[in-house]
Amino acid sequence: MALTLNIDTSETTSLDEFVEYVTKNVDSRDDDSLCDAAPMLKALSNNKSFFTDYLNNELQNWEDFQKVNLYTSQTFAFASEGDFMVRANVWVPPSEVPEEQTWTNEMFYYLVPHDHNFSFLTVGFWGSGYETTIYEYDGDRAIGELGEKVDLRFLENTSLPEGKMMFYRANKDIHSQAHPTEFSISLNLLASPPEQGFKDQYCFDLTSSSISSDVATTNMCRLMLCKLARYVGNGKSANLLESISETHPASRVRAEAYNSLASLEADSRERIWLRALGDKSISIKTRARSELDLML
């Protein structure tokens, strides 16, 4: 389950020292190893000046401000080394302007139950933080279909005030964050070994205990590559799509690979869709049966 870590230290450390410690001592594939970094992350959070110094440097070099940050404007990336990222998330109270409430809810994922495809440590850095409701599920057993029923288990209602530390497990812990009552900041250490990035993230409907939508990840780019191959691909593209349709862990990517492969290799459509019948994805099997029925 998501863990609250009781770390009590008044020690401080710098961002560079923290990054060096993580890269030398933490195994990105080992949750226990990641949790062992909690005292160092807490020491970084005790160093309030590092954030201000970093902010001033970014403002001074505004032409390159957060140039490599692939997240939303809520997120500030401090460092990215190997399988790790150090970042800060900013949490703002709900806007008093009705027109702004919808887009801020969507950007900050307030009141939207969701998981993550990476494990991470988090600590309250500034302010009283947000309230959050936490559930767990077994992401390894989920196929990833929209509307798919999953076994959601309620864990707790909690919060992330300044100094509190928590650990969230990839594709297992689900949380729904409420609006904070005041401006707040959290610091995160993300662990994302290469294979983890191929997994999807989801939003959930708690009422029906089902997957309600996808969260945008790098898999979206892979979907477009597969779709693009349908129009400008060649024989080599077909061979590559066949491999993707057999091995990619994300069902949506496999589905797009099957679709483009069947378009590129029109003479082999029956063979391709017959093979798709053996896929573990229900939607791919359904599409395969539909395509084969059209050939009768």
PLY file of the C-alpha trace (Angstrom):
ply
format ascii 1.0
element vertex 296
property float x
property float y
property float z
element edge 295
property int vertex1
property int vertex2
end_header
0.00 0.00 0.00
1.00 3.67 -0.22
3.21 4.28 2.77
3.52 7.19 5.18
7.19 7.38 6.17
8.04 8.74 9.60
11.31 10.54 8.94
12.47 12.97 11.60
15.67 14.79 10.73
16.86 18.38 10.90
19.76 17.68 8.55
19.95 19.62 5.27
21.49 18.79 1.93
21.91 20.47 -1.45
20.26 19.44 -4.70
23.61 18.32 -6.15
24.39 16.23 -3.06
20.95 14.66 -3.19
21.23 13.75 -6.87
24.69 12.29 -6.32
23.40 10.18 -3.43
20.47 8.85 -5.46
22.49 7.93 -8.53
25.10 6.10 -6.43
22.89 4.37 -3.88
19.31 3.87 -5.13
18.06 1.03 -7.32
15.19 2.36 -9.45
13.60 -1.12 -9.64
13.64 -1.72 -5.88
10.92 -0.03 -3.80
12.81 -0.64 -0.55
15.90 1.01 -2.02
13.82 4.00 -3.07
12.33 4.31 0.41
15.85 4.27 1.85
16.37 7.63 0.13
13.61 9.20 2.25
15.95 10.76 4.86
17.95 12.44 2.11
14.82 13.78 0.42
13.64 15.08 3.78
17.05 16.76 4.22
16.62 18.41 0.82
13.16 19.64 1.82
14.69 21.15 4.96
16.88 23.29 2.71
14.39 26.02 1.76
16.98 28.17 0.01
17.74 25.63 -2.73
14.30 26.15 -4.27
14.65 29.96 -4.24
18.16 29.78 -5.70
16.96 27.49 -8.47
13.98 29.74 -9.18
16.15 32.82 -9.46
18.53 31.05 -11.82
15.62 29.99 -14.05
14.19 33.51 -14.08
17.60 34.95 -14.94
17.89 32.54 -17.88
14.28 32.85 -18.95
15.03 32.01 -22.62
15.71 28.42 -21.55
13.25 28.33 -18.62
12.23 24.69 -17.98
13.15 23.89 -21.57
13.24 20.13 -21.03
10.21 19.96 -18.74
7.68 17.63 -20.42
5.09 17.99 -17.65
2.40 20.61 -17.05
2.97 24.12 -15.72
2.22 22.69 -12.27
5.53 20.80 -12.34
9.10 22.06 -12.10
11.90 19.66 -13.02
15.08 20.20 -11.01
17.22 17.31 -12.18
17.02 14.17 -14.30
19.77 11.56 -14.00
19.50 8.04 -15.39
16.28 6.45 -14.12
15.51 9.27 -11.68
13.93 12.70 -11.67
13.72 15.29 -8.91
10.79 17.63 -9.31
8.42 19.93 -7.46
4.66 20.08 -7.85
2.78 23.28 -7.07
-0.74 23.07 -5.64
-3.05 26.08 -5.74
-6.44 26.63 -4.08
-9.53 26.65 -6.31
-10.01 29.79 -8.35
-12.80 32.15 -7.41
-13.39 32.69 -11.13
-15.83 30.00 -12.39
-14.32 30.02 -15.89
-10.93 29.03 -14.47
-12.12 26.20 -12.25
-12.52 23.60 -15.02
-9.09 24.00 -16.58
-7.31 24.17 -13.22
-9.04 20.96 -12.12
-7.91 19.25 -15.32
-4.32 20.54 -15.16
-3.82 19.68 -11.49
-5.89 16.45 -11.63
-7.91 17.60 -8.63
-10.71 15.19 -7.70
-9.62 12.78 -10.44
-8.64 9.32 -9.15
-5.51 8.24 -11.03
-2.45 6.04 -10.75
1.12 6.55 -11.98
3.38 4.44 -14.16
6.33 5.24 -11.91
7.05 4.82 -8.21
7.89 7.96 -6.27
8.74 9.46 -2.92
7.04 12.72 -2.01
7.41 15.20 0.84
5.44 18.32 1.73
7.81 21.23 1.13
5.62 24.28 1.62
2.15 24.94 3.02
-0.53 22.67 4.41
-0.72 20.58 1.22
-3.73 18.77 -0.18
-6.17 16.20 1.15
-6.10 12.91 -0.73
-8.07 9.66 -0.82
-5.98 6.59 -1.57
-6.97 3.26 -3.08
-4.94 0.36 -4.42
-5.35 -2.13 -7.27
-3.23 -4.67 -9.09
-2.10 -2.93 -12.26
-0.37 -6.09 -13.48
-3.76 -7.80 -13.78
-5.42 -4.93 -15.63
-5.62 -5.19 -19.40
-6.14 -1.46 -19.74
-9.47 -1.34 -21.55
-11.65 1.71 -21.00
-14.60 0.63 -18.85
-12.68 -2.40 -17.58
-13.68 -3.44 -14.06
-10.83 -3.46 -11.53
-10.66 -4.44 -7.88
-10.29 -1.11 -6.06
-9.51 -1.32 -2.35
-9.85 1.76 -0.16
-6.79 2.47 1.96
-7.12 5.84 3.69
-7.92 9.54 3.64
-4.79 11.57 4.38
-2.93 14.77 3.53
0.56 16.01 2.64
1.45 18.95 4.90
4.95 20.36 5.16
7.41 17.73 6.39
5.20 14.68 5.80
6.63 11.94 3.57
4.86 9.29 1.53
5.75 6.59 -0.98
3.55 5.62 -3.94
3.94 2.40 -5.93
3.80 2.32 -9.73
0.49 1.01 -11.18
-0.74 0.01 -7.72
-1.63 3.12 -5.72
-4.49 5.35 -6.83
-5.11 8.75 -5.30
-7.69 11.48 -5.71
-6.45 14.88 -4.57
-8.74 17.60 -3.25
-8.03 21.32 -3.62
-5.59 22.67 -1.04
-6.72 25.47 1.21
-3.52 27.43 0.59
-0.65 27.59 -1.88
1.48 24.48 -1.35
4.50 22.71 -2.84
5.63 19.07 -2.73
9.01 17.60 -3.70
9.18 14.27 -5.52
11.83 11.72 -6.32
10.60 9.70 -9.30
12.03 6.29 -10.21
11.32 5.24 -13.77
13.45 2.43 -15.21
13.12 2.21 -19.01
10.61 -0.66 -19.04
8.27 1.20 -16.70
7.79 3.97 -19.23
6.03 1.56 -21.59
3.19 1.09 -19.13
0.04 3.19 -19.23
-1.53 5.39 -16.58
-5.26 5.51 -15.97
-8.03 7.52 -14.40
-10.70 5.60 -12.51
-14.43 5.75 -11.83
-14.77 4.94 -8.15
-18.52 4.39 -8.38
-18.24 1.60 -10.95
-14.69 0.48 -9.95
-13.53 0.76 -13.53
-10.93 2.42 -15.77
-12.54 5.62 -17.04
-9.82 7.12 -19.25
-6.15 7.21 -20.10
-3.56 9.63 -18.82
-1.38 11.12 -21.55
2.01 9.37 -21.56
4.78 8.76 -24.08
2.64 5.88 -25.38
0.56 8.53 -27.14
3.60 9.31 -29.31
4.02 5.60 -30.04
0.39 5.41 -31.12
0.97 8.17 -33.65
4.10 6.49 -34.99
2.12 3.31 -35.63
-0.67 5.28 -37.26
1.81 7.21 -39.40
3.33 3.94 -40.66
-0.04 3.05 -42.20
0.33 5.91 -44.67
4.04 6.33 -45.32
5.47 2.95 -44.25
7.12 0.25 -46.36
8.05 -3.41 -46.03
10.52 -2.72 -43.24
7.83 -0.78 -41.41
5.53 -3.81 -41.66
8.16 -6.06 -40.08
8.63 -3.60 -37.25
4.87 -3.24 -36.72
4.53 -7.01 -36.54
7.09 -7.12 -33.74
5.32 -4.29 -31.89
1.94 -6.01 -32.21
3.41 -9.14 -30.62
5.50 -7.66 -27.82
4.47 -4.14 -26.77
3.02 -4.13 -23.22
0.41 -1.41 -23.95
-2.74 -2.81 -25.57
-3.53 0.47 -27.34
-0.12 0.46 -29.04
-0.54 -3.19 -30.08
-3.99 -2.40 -31.46
-2.66 0.46 -33.58
0.19 -1.75 -34.79
-2.30 -4.43 -35.89
-4.42 -1.84 -37.69
-1.50 -0.34 -39.59
0.04 -3.73 -40.32
-3.22 -4.98 -41.84
-3.35 -1.87 -43.99
0.25 -2.14 -45.18
0.07 -5.90 -45.76
-3.36 -6.15 -47.37
-2.67 -9.61 -48.81
-1.93 -10.93 -45.31
-4.90 -9.35 -43.53
-6.50 -12.68 -42.65
-3.27 -14.04 -41.15
-2.72 -10.84 -39.20
-6.21 -10.75 -37.67
-6.16 -14.48 -36.94
-3.03 -13.89 -34.91
-4.71 -10.96 -33.19
-7.38 -13.35 -31.88
-4.73 -14.66 -29.49
-4.04 -11.23 -27.97
-4.95 -10.82 -24.28
-6.75 -7.53 -25.00
-10.51 -7.92 -25.24
-10.87 -4.96 -27.61
-8.18 -6.34 -29.96
-9.91 -9.73 -30.01
-13.23 -8.04 -30.73
-11.72 -6.00 -33.57
-10.06 -9.13 -34.96
-13.37 -11.05 -35.03
-15.07 -8.12 -36.73
-12.39 -7.89 -39.40
-12.44 -11.64 -40.02
-16.25 -11.63 -40.30
-15.98 -8.98 -43.03
-13.73 -11.31 -45.02
-16.31 -14.12 -45.12
0 1
1 2
2 3
3 4
4 5
5 6
6 7
7 8
8 9
9 10
10 11
11 12
12 13
13 14
14 15
15 16
16 17
17 18
18 19
19 20
20 21
21 22
22 23
23 24
24 25
25 26
26 27
27 28
28 29
29 30
30 31
31 32
32 33
33 34
34 35
35 36
36 37
37 38
38 39
39 40
40 41
41 42
42 43
43 44
44 45
45 46
46 47
47 48
48 49
49 50
50 51
51 52
52 53
53 54
54 55
55 56
56 57
57 58
58 59
59 60
60 61
61 62
62 63
63 64
64 65
65 66
66 67
67 68
68 69
69 70
70 71
71 72
72 73
73 74
74 75
75 76
76 77
77 78
78 79
79 80
80 81
81 82
82 83
83 84
84 85
85 86
86 87
87 88
88 89
89 90
90 91
91 92
92 93
93 94
94 95
95 96
96 97
97 98
98 99
99 100
100 101
101 102
102 103
103 104
104 105
105 106
106 107
107 108
108 109
109 110
110 111
111 112
112 113
113 114
114 115
115 116
116 117
117 118
118 119
119 120
120 121
121 122
122 123
123 124
124 125
125 126
126 127
127 128
128 129
129 130
130 131
131 132
132 133
133 134
134 135
135 136
136 137
137 138
138 139
139 140
140 141
141 142
142 143
143 144
144 145
145 146
146 147
147 148
148 149
149 150
150 151
151 152
152 153
153 154
154 155
155 156
156 157
157 158
158 159
159 160
160 161
161 162
162 163
163 164
164 165
165 166
166 167
167 168
168 169
169 170
170 171
171 172
172 173
173 174
174 175
175 176
176 177
177 178
178 179
179 180
180 181
181 182
182 183
183 184
184 185
185 186
186 187
187 188
188 189
189 190
190 191
191 192
192 193
193 194
194 195
195 196
196 197
197 198
198 199
199 200
200 201
201 202
202 203
203 204
204 205
205 206
206 207
207 208
208 209
209 210
210 211
211 212
212 213
213 214
214 215
215 216
216 217
217 218
218 219
219 220
220 221
221 222
222 223
223 224
224 225
225 226
226 227
227 228
228 229
229 230
230 231
231 232
232 233
233 234
234 235
235 236
236 237
237 238
238 239
239 240
240 241
241 242
242 243
243 244
244 245
245 246
246 247
247 248
248 249
249 250
250 251
251 252
252 253
253 254
254 255
255 256
256 257
257 258
258 259
259 260
260 261
261 262
262 263
263 264
264 265
265 266
266 267
267 268
268 269
269 270
270 271
271 272
272 273
273 274
274 275
275 276
276 277
277 278
278 279
279 280
280 281
281 282
282 283
283 284
284 285
285 286
286 287
287 288
288 289
289 290
290 291
291 292
292 293
293 294
294 295
